[in-house]
Amino acid sequence: MNAEDFPTPDADVESVTPETLKSRIDDGESVTILDARMSGDYEEWHIDGENVESINVPYFHFLEDELDADIIADVPDDREVTVLCAKGGASEYVAGTLAERGYDVHHLEDGMNGWARIYETVEVTGYDGAGTLLQYQRPSSGCLGYLVYDEGEAAIIDPLRAFTDRYLDDADELDVDLNYALDTHIHADHLSGVRDLDAAGVEGVIPAAAVDRGVTYADDLTTAEDGDTFEVGDVTIETVATPGHTTGMTSYLIDDSLLATGDGLFIESVARPDLEEGDEGAPDAARMLYESLQERVLTLPDDALIGGAHFSDAAEPASDGSYTAPIGQLVEEMDALSMDEEDFVETILADMPPRPANYEDIIATNLGQNAVDDEEAFTLELGPNNCAASQESLAGD
């Protein structure tokens, strides 16, 4: 049903913005959520956290002439409840129905679509290279990006199409020229913003090793070969080939201080190897990943930071709020990084999560083989990223 199709309840219901809800969760406040989406949508993706109680009661139950008391038996009546749905229409109706029965409720403005538009920025204070390094964080999907700037110049790594204007606005606010937009690989969970930024006058960069996957626009962008460098003020960004997650997977070493690993290595897990060639090609890709980690990543100094393109609920942020960690710490905490090749392959193939939602359409769009408008693009990438080899953390195993 569309938002306008829901009856208007008699009770007035206040709304809460996604940003306010996120702040409450981050501050450790106990939050109770009634998610009124269908059960399948809820199970695939919902707001969670140590201080979040989440209850799923699909909205259609509230459309009955008589609301079954058993249906709402788990909805607490002794504290505030935030009702949410996909876009905000059903949640307002559900919240109003509960308010008429004396519940203390409000609803989430714009629903999970609004939650997906939250995009936060933190400074990576552990970075000790030239200039300043920021990490972009999208909590709804766990997507991460990086903006490094120095001497009036900037570059962004793994930008999202949905936030193209945000990057340009941030560059204006920082009074820097955004010179480069670099992708680590052909993403399977979100639409890349590199081409949109290139169209806005930023030099778009994709890995040369990714072109053979069928990239249709390679001649229009810069292709980065292993060892190529990009200068941003006094910052040097070095291209480091790290195939495994995909054959074209590429990391970028930012001034010898942080390796932006894309989906090669995360602070809580390693990459899944099955999104390019499927289950049949996953073992060979896993061996390729092992070689990349052992020869190109773990050979860096122990104090070099790792910053992936994603984080999961299992990830623990650093003290500065960024999802980064020193290589030495990850080696200590993640047994997979010290295994021999066969044990490593067996471990990461053992319990891979479901593939990202709409991943085939997203890959085709990122290759330039499929064209979608902004609204369809936003809808395609809703949901969890699922680019790691496990849903649980491998750190501390």
N, C-alpha and C positions, 0 to 999 in steps of 0.2 A: 504494500500500500504506500501511496505517496503521503507526505506530511499533511497536505490539505484534505486528505480523505478521512482522517481521524475525527471523530466527534469532539467537540469542545467541552471539557469537563466544567462543572460548575465552580469548582475550587480554583483559586488563583495559585499558580505554581511559579516560583522563582527559578531562574536558571543560574548555573555556575559555568564560568568559562573553562575551557580545557587547561589554560595556563594556571588558573587558580587551583584547580584540582591537582595538577602536577605539583604545585608548590606545597600544598597540604601533604601530599604523599612524601615529597622530599624532606619536609620538616619533621617527619616521623609521626604525624597525626594519624590516629586510627580512622580509617575511611571504610565505609560500607557501601558497596556498589550493587545495585540491582540491574543486571544486563538483560534488556528485553529483546535481544536479537534471537534469531533461531538458534537452536542448540548446536547445529553443525558449525555455524559461524562463530559461536562463542568458544567452542572447543578448539577451533583453529587459531583463535586470536582474541585475547581479552586483556584488560588492564589487571595487572597482578603486582604483588609486592608483599614484603614481610608484614607490613602494617595495613594491608588491604584485605578485607573480606569481600569476596565476590560471589554473588548468587545469580543464577540464570533462570529466569521465568519468561519464556517467549511472550511477546505482546498479545498474541491472538487469544490467550487465555482471558485477557481483560476485556475482550470484545463480546463475551458472553453476556446474556441478559442478567444472569445471576453469577457473580464471581464466587467460584468454589473456594471455601475457606482453606481447604487442604492445599490449594495451589500457592497460597501466600503464607503458608504456615511458617516457612523459613525466613520470611521477611521480618526483621526485628522492628518492634514498635516502641522500643525504649531509647532509640538514638536516631540521628539524622541518616537518611539514606539518599544516595545519589543514583538516580535512574538514568540509564543511557541506552541508546539504540544506535543504528547506523548513521542517521542524519539529524536526529533531534525531534522528528515529528511524533513517532510512536512513544518516545520517552516522556514527552510532555503530557500526552494523553494518559499513559500509565501512572505517572506521578500524580496527575490530577485525580485519577480514580482512587489512588491510595490516600491522597490528602482528604478526600471526601469521607474517608473512613477513619480519619484521625491520625494518620501516619505523618511523621516529620520528614518531608521529602522535598527535594528539588531535582531538576534534571540537567543533564550535561548539554550545553549549547553546541549545536552542530554534531553531536554524537561522536562516534568513532572517526568520522571524517574530520571533525575539528581536532580530535586528539592527534590525528596523523599530520596535522599542519603545524604542530609544535616543533620548533627547530631552535635548539639552544647552542650557545657558544661558550667555551671555557678556554682559558689560556693554559697551555701546557708549560707549567713553570719548571718542570724537570728538564726541559729542552735547554741545552747550553750552547747551541750554535749561534750564528749571527742572526740578528733580527728577532722577530716575535712570531711564535707559532700558536695558532688557535685551532681547536678541535670543534667541529660542528657535530652535534648529536641530535638524532631524530629518535626519541624514545619509543614511538609507536612501532618502528621496524628495526631499531637497533643500528641504523645506518650511521656511519661516521665519515666525515670529510676533514680536510686540513687546509688551512689558509696560512701561508707564511709570507711575511712582508718585512721589507727593510729598505731604507733609503728611497722611499717613495714608490717602490715597486712591489708587486705581489704575485703569488701563484696559488692556485687552488688544486687540490688533488681529490679525485672522486666526487665531483659536484653532482647534485641531483637536479634533474630537469624542473621539478616542481618548485625549486627555490632559486631559479636563475636570477630573478630580480633581486632577491635578497643578497646574493653575492655582489652584484653591481652596486647596490645601495650601501653595503658594508664597506666596499672599497672607497666609495665616495666619502663616507663618514670618517674613514681612516686617512683620507687624503692620499691615497696611493693609486697607482695605475695597475689594474689587474692584467698582467702580461700573458699568463699561461693558465690554461685549464687542462689538467692531465688526468687521464683515466688509467687505472692499474690493469684493467682487463675488460672483457665484454661481460657486463653484469647480468645476473639472472634474477635479481630480486627487485630492482628498481630501474627507472629510466634515467639514463645518463644525461647530464646537463652540458656535456662538452660541446656538442654541436650547436646548441642554442647560445652558449657563451661565445663560440667562434663567430656566429652570425652577428653578435653584438660587438665584435671588434677585438675579442680576446683570442689569442692563438691557441687553438685546440690541438691537443696532443693525444695520440693513442699509441699503444705498443705496436711496433712493426710486426712482432710475432703473432699478433692477433688478426692481422689482415687476412690471412689465409682461411679464416673461418667463414669468410664470405662478406666482409665489410664492403658496403657499396660506395662509401664516401671517402675512402682512404686518400684519394688524390686531392681532396679538398682540405685535408688537415695535415699537420706535421706528424710523422711517424717516428717513434723513439726506438732506437736500437740499443742493445745492451752496451753500457758504458757511455752513452750520450749524456751530456750535462746541460742544464738550463740555469742561467744566472738570474737572480732576483736581488738587486743591490749587491751586498757582499755575501749573499747566501748562494751556495752551489747545491743544485738538486741533481743527483746522479741516478741514472737509469740502471736498475739491477734486475736481470732476467731471473725469475723464480717460478718456472712452470710447475704445474702439478694440479692445482685447483682447475686451471684450464691450461691449454698449451701456450697461450699467449700471456699468462699471468706475469705481471711485472711489478716490482717494488720500486720505490723512489727513496733514496737515502738523502735526507735533508741535512745538509751541512755536517755530515758525519755524526749527527746526534740522534736523529730519529729515523727509523726505517718504516715508511708507510707501506705496509705489506699487502694492502688490498685484502683479498681473501686467502692469502697463503698461510698466515699465522695470526691467531688472535691471542688476547691475553688470557683466555680461559680454555682455548681449544686450538685445533688445527683445521685446515680446510677439508671439506668433503671433496672427493675426486670424481664424482659421477655425473656432474651437470653438463659436461660436453659430450662424452661418448657413452653415457648411460652405464648400467651395471656391468656390461660386457667389457667396457674399456676402463672401468674403475681401478682394477688392480695395477695396470700399467701406469695409470695416472698417479696412483698412490706411491709407486716406486719413484716416479719422476719428482713428486713432492718431497719425498724423503731426501733425495739427492739435493734438491734446491735448499732445503732447510739445513742440511749438514754442511754443504759446500758454499752457500751464498749468504745464509742468514746467521747461523750460529758461529761462524768464523769472525763475526764482528765483535768488538770489545764488549765485555760483560755489562758495562754501564750504558751502552747504546740502547735507546728506547725502541720498543716495538709499538706500533700503532696500526691496528687493523682497520678494515673498512666497515666492520660490524662489531657489535657487542650483543650478548644475550643476557637473559635474566640471571644467569649463573655468574656473570662477570662482576668483579669487585673493582670499583674505580680507585684510582690513586688518590692521594691526599689532596691534590689540586682539583679533583673532580673529573679528570680526564681518564679515558679508558686506554691507558698506556702502562707499560711496565718495562723495566730493564731486562735485557736478554738473560743476564745471569740469574735473575730471580725466576724467570720462566723455566730455565733449565733445572733449577732446584725443585720447582713445584710441579712440573709436568713430566711425568715419567716417559711419555711418548717421545720426548725430545732426546732421550738417552738410550732408546731401544735400538736393537739392530734392525736391519731393513725388514726382515720377514715378520718380526713381532710388530713393528710399526704398521705395516700393511694390514696385518690381521686385526690390529686394534682399531684402526680408523674405519675399516669396512664392517666392523661387527655390529654397530648400533646406530647407523645413520638415520637422522630424522626424515620426515616426509619432505619431498622436494618443495621449493618455494612455490607459492600460489602463482599460477599463470606464467611460470618460468619460461615456457617455450615461446609464448607471445612476447614476453619481455625481451628475451634474447633476440628474437627476430626483429623487434623494433630497434634494439640497440645496434644491430648489424645494419640497419637501414633498409631491411627487406620488407618492413611493415610500417605503415604510417598511421599514427593515431593522433587525435586532437588532445588538448590539454586535459579535458575532463576524463576522457577514456584512459589517458596515461596515468592520471592520479588514481583512478579506480583499479587499474591493473596491478599497481604495486602495493595496495593495501594488504596488510597482514605481516606475519613474522618473516625474517629473512632466511632462516634455516640454511645458511651457507657453511656452517661448521659441521664437523664430522660427528658431533654428538650433541644431544640436547642438554646434557649435564656437563659441568666443568671437568676438564681433564687436569686442571691445576690442583695440586694437593692430593692427587690420586695415589 
